[in-house]
Amino acid sequence: MADMKTIQADTREKMGKAIESLENNLSVLRTGRANPGILKKIVVDYYGSTMPIDQVASITTPDARTLVITPWDRGALNPIEKAIRDSDLGLNPNNKGDTIFISLPMLTEERRRDLVKNAKSYSEDARIAVRNIRKHALDEVKKVEGIGDDEIKRGEADVQKITDEFIARVDQTFQKKEQEILG
């Protein structure tokens, strides 16, 4: 059986992973500026195996509206281009022979609202994950043997404080991304 400190540490760790997941999901949302992170989830079919794009090429941003993808092997140019076209990012890569250029268009107001909706959905998923972790932690607190009702109440209050802290972090992360998208 776990004690209160172990339950709290485990809860913090799991909730931290929920925040990490939220940040990873938000990093692929386009904000209008060129950011190599938007290509993070693209996988390339390269010589019969699928690999993340950053393992077959370097991605740079020479200016605020352009991404330059330079494959380490010229044979990867066409698979990279195909993977980007087939993704749901709506990007149009231009193959220049040894590099791929992607010009990011200005975001329309409607597209910005859609991106904010996606960000809100990701943050709601993170809130749900945090609440599920809280529920599990509260169950663990009730299972601790050899403690009285006061200790159980104190343990539940501590878990709730941790939950409130992480819900606030979810909200801060969402608001920051919302400002990035709308700004």
C-alpha positions as CSV (number, residue, x, y, z in Angstrom):
1,M,0.0,0.0,0.0
2,A,1.2,3.5,-0.8
3,D,1.4,6.3,1.7
4,M,0.1,9.9,1.3
5,K,3.4,11.3,0.0
6,T,3.8,8.6,-2.6
7,I,0.2,9.1,-3.8
8,Q,0.8,12.9,-4.1
9,A,4.1,12.5,-5.9
10,D,2.5,9.9,-8.3
11,T,-0.5,12.3,-8.9
12,R,1.8,15.2,-9.7
13,E,3.9,13.1,-12.1
14,K,0.8,11.8,-14.0
15,M,-0.8,15.3,-14.1
16,G,2.5,16.6,-15.4
17,K,2.4,14.1,-18.2
18,A,-1.1,15.3,-19.1
19,I,0.2,18.9,-19.3
20,E,3.1,17.6,-21.5
21,S,0.7,15.9,-23.8
22,L,-1.4,19.1,-24.1
23,E,1.7,21.1,-24.9
24,N,2.7,18.6,-27.6
25,N,-0.8,18.7,-29.1
26,L,-0.8,22.5,-29.1
27,S,2.6,22.8,-30.6
28,V,1.4,21.3,-33.9
29,L,-1.3,24.0,-34.3
30,R,-0.3,26.6,-36.8
31,T,-0.1,30.2,-35.4
32,G,0.7,32.1,-38.6
33,R,4.4,32.1,-37.9
34,A,6.7,29.4,-39.4
35,N,7.4,26.9,-36.7
36,P,9.1,23.5,-37.3
37,G,6.9,22.1,-34.6
38,I,3.9,22.0,-36.9
39,L,5.5,19.2,-38.8
40,K,6.2,17.2,-35.7
41,K,3.4,14.6,-36.2
42,I,4.2,14.0,-39.9
43,V,5.6,10.6,-40.6
44,V,7.4,9.8,-43.9
45,D,7.3,6.4,-45.6
46,Y,11.1,6.0,-46.1
47,Y,12.5,2.8,-47.7
48,G,9.6,0.7,-46.4
49,S,9.5,2.0,-42.9
50,T,7.7,5.0,-41.4
51,M,9.8,7.6,-39.7
52,P,9.1,11.0,-38.1
53,I,10.1,13.8,-40.5
54,D,12.7,15.2,-38.2
55,Q,14.6,11.9,-38.4
56,V,15.0,12.1,-42.2
57,A,15.5,15.9,-42.7
58,S,16.4,19.1,-41.0
59,I,13.7,21.8,-40.7
60,T,14.7,25.4,-40.6
61,T,12.8,28.7,-40.7
62,P,14.7,31.4,-42.7
63,D,11.9,33.9,-42.2
64,A,8.5,34.2,-40.4
65,R,6.5,32.7,-43.3
66,T,8.8,30.0,-44.7
67,L,9.8,26.5,-43.7
68,V,12.8,24.9,-45.4
69,I,13.2,21.1,-45.2
70,T,16.5,19.7,-46.2
71,P,16.6,15.9,-46.3
72,W,19.8,14.0,-45.4
73,D,19.2,11.8,-48.4
74,R,17.9,13.1,-51.7
75,G,15.9,9.9,-52.1
76,A,13.7,11.1,-49.3
77,L,12.5,14.3,-51.1
78,N,9.5,12.8,-52.8
79,P,8.3,10.8,-49.8
80,I,8.6,13.9,-47.6
81,E,6.7,16.0,-50.1
82,K,4.0,13.3,-50.3
83,A,3.7,13.0,-46.5
84,I,3.3,16.8,-46.2
85,R,0.7,17.0,-48.9
86,D,-1.3,14.0,-47.4
87,S,-1.3,15.5,-43.9
88,D,-4.2,17.5,-42.6
89,L,-2.2,20.7,-42.3
90,G,-3.2,22.1,-45.6
91,L,0.3,22.9,-46.6
92,N,1.6,23.0,-50.2
93,P,5.3,22.0,-50.4
94,N,7.5,23.2,-53.3
95,N,10.3,20.8,-54.3
96,K,13.4,22.7,-55.4
97,G,15.5,19.7,-56.3
98,D,17.5,19.3,-53.1
99,T,15.2,21.1,-50.5
100,I,11.5,21.6,-50.0
101,F,10.1,25.0,-49.3
102,I,6.8,25.6,-47.6
103,S,5.3,29.1,-47.7
104,L,2.8,29.6,-44.9
105,P,-0.2,31.7,-46.0
106,M,-1.6,34.3,-43.6
107,L,-4.4,32.8,-41.5
108,T,-7.9,34.0,-42.1
109,E,-10.1,35.0,-39.2
110,E,-12.2,31.8,-39.8
111,R,-9.2,29.6,-39.8
112,R,-7.9,31.3,-36.6
113,R,-11.3,30.5,-34.9
114,D,-11.1,26.9,-36.0
115,L,-7.6,26.6,-34.6
116,V,-8.8,28.1,-31.3
117,K,-11.6,25.5,-31.2
118,N,-9.0,22.8,-31.7
119,A,-6.9,24.2,-28.9
120,K,-9.9,24.4,-26.7
121,S,-10.7,20.7,-27.5
122,Y,-7.1,19.7,-26.6
123,S,-7.2,21.6,-23.3
124,E,-10.6,20.1,-22.4
125,D,-9.1,16.6,-23.0
126,A,-6.2,17.6,-20.7
127,R,-8.7,18.7,-18.0
128,I,-10.6,15.4,-18.3
129,A,-7.3,13.5,-17.9
130,V,-6.4,15.6,-14.8
131,R,-9.8,14.9,-13.3
132,N,-9.5,11.2,-14.0
133,I,-6.1,11.2,-12.3
134,R,-7.6,13.0,-9.3
135,K,-10.4,10.3,-9.1
136,H,-7.8,7.6,-9.1
137,A,-5.7,9.4,-6.5
138,L,-8.8,9.9,-4.2
139,D,-9.5,6.1,-4.5
140,E,-5.9,5.4,-3.5
141,V,-6.2,7.8,-0.5
142,K,-9.2,5.9,0.7
143,K,-7.3,2.6,0.5
144,V,-4.4,3.7,2.7
145,E,-4.5,1.5,5.8
146,G,-3.9,2.5,9.4
147,I,-5.0,6.1,9.1
148,G,-8.0,7.9,10.5
149,D,-10.8,9.9,8.9
150,D,-9.0,13.2,9.5
151,E,-5.9,12.0,7.6
152,I,-8.1,10.8,4.8
153,K,-9.8,14.2,4.6
154,R,-6.4,15.9,4.7
155,G,-5.1,13.6,1.9
156,E,-8.2,14.3,-0.2
157,A,-7.8,18.1,0.3
158,D,-4.1,17.8,-0.8
159,V,-5.1,15.9,-3.9
160,Q,-7.7,18.6,-4.7
161,K,-5.0,21.3,-4.3
162,I,-2.8,19.5,-6.7
163,T,-5.7,19.1,-9.1
164,D,-6.5,22.8,-8.9
165,E,-2.9,23.7,-9.6
166,F,-2.8,21.6,-12.7
167,I,-6.2,22.7,-14.0
168,A,-4.8,26.3,-13.7
169,R,-1.8,25.2,-15.7
170,V,-4.0,23.8,-18.4
171,D,-5.9,27.1,-18.6
172,Q,-2.7,29.1,-18.7
173,T,-1.3,26.9,-21.5
174,F,-4.5,27.3,-23.5
175,Q,-4.7,31.0,-23.0
176,K,-1.1,31.4,-24.1
177,K,-1.8,29.4,-27.3
178,E,-5.0,31.3,-27.9
179,Q,-3.1,34.6,-27.8
180,E,-0.5,33.2,-30.2
181,I,-3.2,32.1,-32.7
182,L,-5.3,35.3,-32.5
183,G,-2.4,37.7,-32.1
